[in-house]
Amino acid sequence: MPAAPLLPRLPALAAIALAALALPATASASTKKSSSPKLPAKFQQRYHVKSAAADPDKDGLTNLSEYRAHTSPKQADTDHDGLTDGSEDGDGDKLDNASEQRAGTDPGKRDSDGDRRADGREDSDHDGLSNLAEQQTANDPGNPDSDDDGVKDGAENAGQVVAFDGSDLTLRLASNGRTITAAVDPATDVVCSPSTDWESSYDDSAAADTQSPDDTTAPDDGTADDDPSVDASAADDGSVDVTAESSRVLSAVRAADDAAAADDPAAAADDPCVTDLLTAGAWVHEAELSTDDDGSSFFDAVSLVDDGS
């Protein structure tokens, strides 16, 4: 009986290689560990800083953000123009540096992710408001629910006043551009400025710079390194640049509660939040809307953003 023909045998290494190709490709990827961004050595040496998360000049920017924005971590106003570094917009994307830090975008790049959309047009926290709209309405672009009330920022009627005739208020919603109109009466709670006491997107509780007693603030020449990604010639869209840093609580606030205001319309008419701020062009942090049994709409509350002007 003739012997059966011998089948060719693969070399051992080739067989192992083929077997490896059949394995899932996730094994090697799962071993990768994410690492926190670190400051370049030259930046650390120039300014005598080590922690990427610390904020030695108390301008609201971490050392890492200062590096990316080409500002000094030891001067709150690097270019001495009266604006803190957190309020500057060096890359021309309509977001100030502090908002970029909260949104997780790069304050030194107009389009951080390279998708041909300026960072101001992105919606980093996926709450229905663009990063720029969050800045203008004093919401947090890094938190979908800035006030932690269980409602996303994009669903809280944030926007801009189109018109107010003393009784009816029309808002253009920042989420979709639509307008809503409802009554403002003595019972409407009009708040001058929202609270912007958000938790920062970084934890600097244990990030104090470690430097010897001999270390002193490094001299700063006030210049920033050239960065081709910075587009200083970005067109101005005429929008009002309202930031969390510029928001402040007016000294005059409503002294009466809703019931008292309803009994005394004159008190509501004298409210500076209404007379001074509730005007066309004003930004609204959020607004609560209700409807009567007869179908008429009214505002329960309107929280305005005071731009300090």
Disulfide bonds with the S-S distance in Angstrom:
Cys192-Cys273 1.88
